[in-house]
Amino acid sequence: MLNILSLGTDCSRWKLNLFEILLLSIALGIDCLVVSFSQGLIFNQNRFKNSLALAFTMGLFQGLMPVFGYFGAGLVSSYVEKFSSFLVFIIFFILGAKFIKEAFEEKEDTICCIGLKCLISMGIATSIDALAAGVSLKLSNTELIIPALVIGLASFIMSICGFWFGNCFKKFPSRVLEISGGVILIGLAIKAII
């Protein structure tokens, strides 16, 4: 009987290993990669600054949201989780529609930088899943520091890669690129509710 109880205790102490944390980080970073790709398509100037600002924001939000989910397990996450798909849909749809609308407006030939409000919106939209991941980390008795750092770093790296890969397609007309970026964001919005 004592052996069965100790076995039950060992099972309840299951934790994510480093490989599982890496897989989780990659899964959470995919949205960052796609959003950054769409941004890389449209920027003509200050690309290095914009890529770093975007990657830093994505990495920061992706690294912080698991912390909020971890400590707010059962309180905040259970309330937000019901609406997370709709929140992501609304944010990405509005951003995508804005890109498409701006593709048809008269403007300067260059787009210089990503605005703070846009950065924060994209950071929140891409990191809502990371909030739920923080709850999973808590429920699996996994310590928080290493997963939060790995998730943030993976999102940073994937954002940089996505931005510069999108930048490689600069030879297309800018209107096509902006519409493409908008369509990608709207696609992410639709993915969130399917």
C-alpha positions as a printed Julia matrix, in Angstrom:
194×3 Matrix{Float64}:
   0.0    0.0     0.0
   2.84   2.38    0.86
   4.49   1.67   -2.52
   1.27   2.53   -4.37
   1.01   5.84   -2.51
   4.62   6.74   -3.25
   4.1    5.84   -6.93
   1.08   8.13   -7.02
   3.16  10.92   -5.52
   5.9   10.42   -8.13
   3.34  10.57  -10.97
   1.91  13.81   -9.63
   5.42  15.33   -9.76
   5.66  14.94  -13.58
   7.45  17.89  -15.18
   8.19  19.01  -18.71
  11.73  18.17  -19.78
  13.97  20.48  -21.81
  13.0   18.89  -25.14
   9.28  19.37  -24.38
   9.96  22.98  -23.36
  11.75  23.54  -26.7
   8.79  22.07  -28.61
   6.39  24.29  -26.65
   8.6   27.31  -27.41
   8.61  26.59  -31.14
   4.84  26.08  -31.21
   4.27  29.37  -29.4
   6.79  31.19  -31.63
   5.14  30.23  -34.92
   2.63  33.08  -34.69
   5.54  35.47  -34.0
   7.33  34.19  -37.09
   4.29  34.67  -39.33
   3.43  38.12  -37.97
   7.05  39.23  -38.32
   7.13  37.89  -41.87
   4.14  40.06  -42.72
   5.9   43.09  -41.21
   9.11  42.33  -43.07
   7.18  42.46  -46.32
   6.17  46.11  -45.93
   9.08  47.99  -44.34
  11.4   49.95  -46.62
  13.56  51.86  -44.14
  14.97  51.3   -40.66
  14.62  47.56  -41.22
  17.26  46.64  -38.64
  15.63  48.86  -35.99
  12.14  47.59  -36.85
  13.21  43.94  -36.82
  14.8   44.34  -33.38
  11.83  46.31  -31.98
   9.4   43.7   -33.25
  11.5   40.73  -32.09
  12.09  42.3   -28.67
   8.37  42.96  -28.23
   7.42  39.44  -29.33
  10.06  37.85  -27.11
   9.11  40.02  -24.12
   5.39  39.31  -24.35
   5.91  35.6   -25.05
   8.28  35.36  -22.09
   6.05  37.32  -19.68
   2.67  35.78  -20.48
   3.6   32.32  -19.12
   4.6   34.07  -15.87
   1.13  35.65  -15.63
  -0.52  32.35  -16.49
   1.65  30.46  -14.01
   0.81  32.72  -11.07
  -2.74  33.4   -12.14
  -3.55  29.73  -12.82
  -7.23  29.17  -12.32
  -8.05  32.86  -11.84
  -7.17  35.04  -14.81
  -6.45  32.36  -17.38
  -9.72  30.49  -16.96
 -11.57  33.77  -17.48
  -9.53  34.96  -20.47
  -9.18  31.51  -22.05
 -12.88  31.48  -22.97
 -12.4   34.61  -25.06
  -8.78  34.18  -26.19
  -9.69  33.03  -29.69
 -11.98  36.01  -30.19
  -9.43  38.46  -28.76
  -6.76  37.14  -31.13
  -9.26  37.22  -34.02
 -10.22  40.84  -33.35
  -6.66  42.11  -32.97
  -5.26  40.3   -36.03
  -8.32  41.06  -38.16
  -8.15  44.77  -37.37
  -4.38  44.88  -38.04
  -4.82  42.92  -41.3
  -7.68  45.11  -42.48
  -5.61  48.19  -41.62
  -2.71  46.94  -43.77
  -5.02  46.23  -46.72
  -6.78  49.6   -46.36
  -3.45  51.43  -46.22
  -2.31  49.63  -49.38
  -4.89  51.67  -51.33
  -4.19  55.03  -49.65
  -1.83  57.67  -51.01
   1.3   57.82  -48.88
   5.03  58.38  -48.89
   7.22  55.83  -50.64
   8.79  54.69  -47.39
   7.43  53.22  -44.19
   9.86  54.17  -41.46
   8.95  52.41  -38.24
   6.47  50.27  -36.38
   4.4   52.3   -33.92
   4.34  51.46  -30.21
   0.59  50.83  -30.21
   0.95  48.4   -33.12
   3.88  46.63  -31.42
   1.94  46.19  -28.18
  -1.16  44.96  -30.04
   0.87  42.37  -31.94
   2.71  41.36  -28.77
  -0.54  40.73  -26.91
  -2.22  38.99  -29.83
   0.64  36.55  -30.38
   1.14  35.78  -26.69
  -2.35  34.89  -25.48
  -1.56  31.2   -26.05
   1.55  31.65  -23.89
  -0.74  32.66  -21.02
  -2.42  29.25  -21.22
   1.02  27.62  -21.5
   1.92  29.2   -18.15
  -1.1   27.5   -16.59
   0.07  24.18  -18.08
   3.52  24.71  -16.61
   1.99  25.27  -13.16
  -0.28  22.23  -13.43
   2.63  20.02  -14.53
   4.76  21.17  -11.58
   7.38  22.54  -14.0
   9.55  25.34  -12.66
   8.89  28.62  -14.43
  12.2   30.4   -15.03
  13.77  28.21  -17.73
  10.57  27.73  -19.79
   9.8   31.48  -19.7
  13.34  32.32  -20.84
  13.35  29.66  -23.57
   9.9   30.73  -24.84
  10.94  34.4   -24.93
  14.27  33.65  -26.66
  12.69  31.32  -29.23
  10.05  33.94  -30.06
  12.75  36.61  -30.41
  14.79  34.45  -32.8
  11.76  33.33  -34.81
  10.58  36.95  -35.11
  13.96  38.11  -36.43
  14.02  35.22  -38.94
  10.45  35.89  -40.06
  11.05  39.61  -40.52
  14.17  39.15  -42.65
  12.67  36.33  -44.67
   9.72  38.62  -45.45
  12.2   41.34  -46.34
  13.65  39.08  -49.06
  10.44  39.54  -51.05
  10.98  43.32  -51.46
  11.05  43.19  -55.26
   7.29  42.81  -55.39
   5.25  46.04  -55.7
   4.63  47.55  -52.25
   0.85  47.44  -52.64
   0.97  43.69  -53.24
   3.24  43.28  -50.21
   0.98  45.29  -47.9
  -2.09  43.36  -49.07
  -0.17  40.09  -48.55
   0.8   41.15  -45.04
  -2.83  42.01  -44.3
  -4.06  38.71  -45.72
  -1.54  36.82  -43.56
  -2.78  38.61  -40.43
  -6.43  37.97  -41.36
  -5.48  34.32  -41.97
  -4.08  34.18  -38.44
  -7.31  35.77  -37.19
  -9.39  33.08  -38.91
  -7.06  30.35  -37.6
  -7.67  31.62  -34.07
 -11.43  30.98  -34.25
 -11.37  27.7   -36.21
